[in-house]
Amino acid sequence: MWRERLRDAVCLPDVQALDQTFLDMVRSVRPDIVTDVGSRDGEMAVKCKRALPEAQVFAFEANPENFFQFAEGACREGVVFVPLAIGPERKTMELHVPDWASADRDAPLQYRGIGSARSRHDSQNYLTYRAAALPLGDFFPLPQHAQARFAHWIDVEGCTYEVLEGLSEALVERTAFLKIEVETKPFWEGQKLVGDCLELCERMGLSPCAWFDHEEQFDVILVNPRQYAS
């Protein structure tokens, strides 16, 4: 039962409290590098950069509609905005954007991050884009990255498990904490659910520390105890 895996984590009142907890951890833990995977408009990346200006902050957004509209504003804030999808392997993938969530339909901002490598159960008509994808561990190969401390904000539609699979053992070891979005029921074809994601995190040695309860979709912050050992 997935709730048993969260028994020792703090249950926060709502998503706003969890977002604030993540930002407070950025300020207190002071990671060298923060990644925002599935960034949409770069909102969380910008907040992290403002919370810790000396950190390098990377925003990954594969939807070209979002990249071309929002990258300039995020870059002005000092964020590195990258037009890549993050997953378990290097490949070219298809990104499916429901037409009702597209820029062509003037979709509200809350819907602009709904594009996914998977098809939604509630949508039939899509705009389809091809995007380069790679594991997050492959993006940080330089010698200085081997000494860096990381934090990750992972908000990808139905593909959290695959992003986690792309965290190399070396990158996990250097990760102080991360946040994932999980679902209790499938919204996308073939997706892994909350229990699968938490089990994978447990195998990686990551421990849940905070979450908020929701019957369908919620976020979990996990920490790497090895990064905090004295």
N, C-alpha and C positions, 0 to 999 in steps of 0.2 A: 504493500500500500504506500503510495507516494507521500501521503501525509505523515507517515511514520518517519520518513527521511527528513522531514522538516520539523520534527518535534523539538529540537534544541535551538531552532532559529527564532528570532524575534518576529512576531506577526504585527506588522505596521498597519495603521488604519486605512491607507489608500495609496494610490500610485504617486501622488504628490509627495507623501512622506518618504516613499522609497527613493524617488528621484533625489530628494534633498539629502537622504542618508548617503547615497552614492557620492554626491558632490562634497559632503562633509568628509568622507573617506579620502577623496582626492586631495583635499586640503591637508588632512592630518597625516596620511601615509606618504604623500608626496612622490608618486611614481614618476619615473623619468619619461615614460611614454604612455599616452592614453589613446586607445583606438575606439572609434565609434563605428560599428559595423552595421550597415543598413541605416545610413544617417539621415535619409530624406533631405531635409533642408539644412542640416548641420547644427540644429538647435542645441543638442546635448554636447556636441563637440565644442561649440562656442562657450557654453557654460563652464565646461571643464577647463578651457583655456583661460577664461577669466578667473576661475577659482585658483588656478596654479599657472601663472603666466610663463614660468620657466620650463614647464613641461612641453615636450613635443606632442602635438595632438593631431591624429590622422583620422579623417572622416572618409569612409568607404561607401560609395553610392553607385550602383550599377545602372539605375534608371536614367537614361540620358535626358529625359524631360526635367528631372530634378537637378541633375548635375549642371546643365546649362543655365537653369534659372537661379540656382542657389549657391553655386560654387564661389562666385565672385565675392558675395557678402561674407561668407565664412572665411575665405582667404584674407580678406581685409582685417579680420580679427586674429590672424596668425595661425589659422587652422590649415593643414595640408589636406586638400579635398581631392580624393582619388577616384577615378571612374572605373572601379573594379568590383566584381562580385567576389565574395569570400566563401570558400567551400572546402571539401575534403581533398580536392585534386586540381591540377592544372588542366583546364579545358576551355572550350567555348560553349557557353550555355545560352539557353533562351529564357528571357525574362518576360513573364506574362503580366500585363497591366490591364485589369478590367476597364472597359471603356468608360464606365461610370466613375472611375478613379483617375482618369487621365487629365492632362493639362488641356487637351482638346475640348473637354467637357467643362472646363473651368471648375474642376473638382475642388472642394474645400481642402485646406492644408491637412486636416486630420486623415483624409483619404489618400493623400499623395504618396504615402509610403507603403501602399498595399501590394505593389508589384512583387511577384515571387517567381522563383524557378518552378513552382508547382501551380497547378490549376485549382481555383477555388470551387467548392461545391455549389456555391450560390451564384456563379457567374457563367455565362455562355460566350459572350463576345469580348475579345481581347485585342489590345495592341501588343504585338510581339517584337521584342528587340533582342539582338544578339549581343552578348557581353563576354569579355574575358573574365575567367575566374581562376583563383589560385588559393591554396591554403594560407592562412594568416602567418603561419610559421615561415613560409617561403618569402614573405615580404620583408623580413628583418634578418638578412644574412650577414650584415657587416660586423667586423670585430667589436665595434662599440656597442652593438646590440647585445652581445654576449654578457655585457656587464650591466645592462639596463634593467630597471624594474618596471613592470607593466601593470596597467589596469585596462580592462576591456568592457565596453558597453555594447552588448549584442542584441539587436532588435531586428530580426529578419523574419519574414512572414513564412512560417511553416518549415523553416530550414535551420532552426537552432542546433539540432543534433549534428547536422553536416558541418556547420561552422566549428563546433567543438571538436569534431573529428580532425579538422585541419590545424588544430593547435598542436604543434610538435611537442615532444617530450621536453625538449630544451626550453621552448617558450612557456609551457605550463610551469616549469620549475622557476622561471623568472617572473611569473605572474603573481602579484600580491592579492588581487581580488578581481572579480568580474561580475557582471549582471547579465542574466539571460531572460528572455521572454518565453513563456511556455504555455501550452494549452492542455486542458483536460479532455477535450474532444476534438476530432479532426475538422478543421476548416478547409484544408488543402488535401489534394489527392496524395496518399502515400506518406503523410508526414508522421514523424515520431512525436509522442506525447510527453507530458511532464514526467511520468515515471521513467521513461527511457532516458530522458535528458539528465535527470538527477542520478540515475544509476551510472551513466557514463561519467558524470562529474565525480562521483564517489570513487570510481576506478582510477580517475586521474589524481586523486588525493585532495579534491576540493570539498570544502565543508560549507553548507548553507548557514548564513548568519542572519539574514533578514528577508522578509517577503511580505506581500499583502494578499489576502484571501479573496478569490473571485471564483465563481462557479465555472467559468469558461476559459479565461485567459488572465495571467498575472505574471509578475516579475519576481525573480529571486536573485539576491546578491550572495555570492559564495567567496570564501577566502581560502588562501593557500596557507595552512598552518606552518609550513616549513619556512615561509617568509617572515614569520613572527616569532620563531623560536629564538630563545636567548643563547 
